[in-house]
Amino acid sequence: MARKQQVHRQSAGKKTAARQPAQKPSAGAKVRNAGAGPSPGTKAPAFSLPRDSDGTVSLADFAGRKLVLYFYPRADTTGCTKEAIDFSRLRGDFARANTEILGVSADPVPALAKFKAKHKLAIALASDEKHRMLEAYGVWQEKSLYGRKFLGIVRTSFLIGPDGRIATVWPKVSVDGHAAEVLAAAKAL
């Protein structure tokens, strides 16, 4: 029986400007386009990253369980805070669906720990300051804000099945209602 695999596309609704790291693309920089990340049915790229508390977190830590892997541009900005709070609020429902949640950004670990404590987040956060995982998942891309081009994270979510394969991808996420949509997909998987 074929598993339902899908990529969710979101229409270009209202956009909110978020503070972005001022990193300009260099002449030789490899910039991934929106379709360059893993697609449904493919094996999720392995990773091992420092997390908000002491230690590391890796894809292998979630073997046999579903994982929501969501990428957000920057801790403690309006959209990122709302998204993290929404996932935290639904954490119990995700747990009942045998699904873990991991948020990933390029912020340093101390910033993640501060963000988590300030908003009493109940989800794990990981730091990819070197952008290796961000590039492997195709979310580190050239962006533009007020005519200025820079490299940054495109808000994207992945639902990874217990078999370690990508089940669903949500590119260019709009925060409102997103956590509930991901929860519905996790329950259906």
C-alpha positions, 0 to 999 in steps of 0.5 A: 500500500503506497503511503500518501506523500505530499508537498504542501504549497502555501499561497503568498499571503501577508508577509511580515518582515523578520529581523535577518542575519546580515549575511550577503551571498559571496560570489562563490556561494552555493545557494539552493533553490526552493526545490533543492531539499529532500522530497517526500519518499526520500531518506531524511538527511542525517544530522547531529547538532548542539541543542538548547540544553547541554548535549547534542540531538541527532536524527538517530535519536528519533529512530522508530518515531515520527519527527516534525523538523521545522526550520525557522529564521531567528529566535525571539522574532515575532513569527518564530516565537508564535510558531514555537509557542504553537508547537509547544502548546500542541506538544501533548497532542503530538506525543499522543501521535508518537511524534517528536518536534525539533526546531532548528535555526542558525542561532547560537546555543545560548540564544536558543536557551534564552529563547526557550526559557523566556517563552517557556517552550516545551520543545527541543531547539537545535543550532546549526551555525555552520549551515550544514544541515540547513543546506542539506534540507535545502532551507538555507537560501538567498532571500530579499528584504527591502531590495537587500539580498542575503542568505537566510533560512526559508521557514520550512517544515518536514514530517519524517516517518518512523522509517526515517523517510520524508513523509510531507514537506511544507515549504515557505510556511505561513505561521498561522495554523501551521502547527495544527496542520502538521499535527493533522498530518502526523496523526494521519501518518 
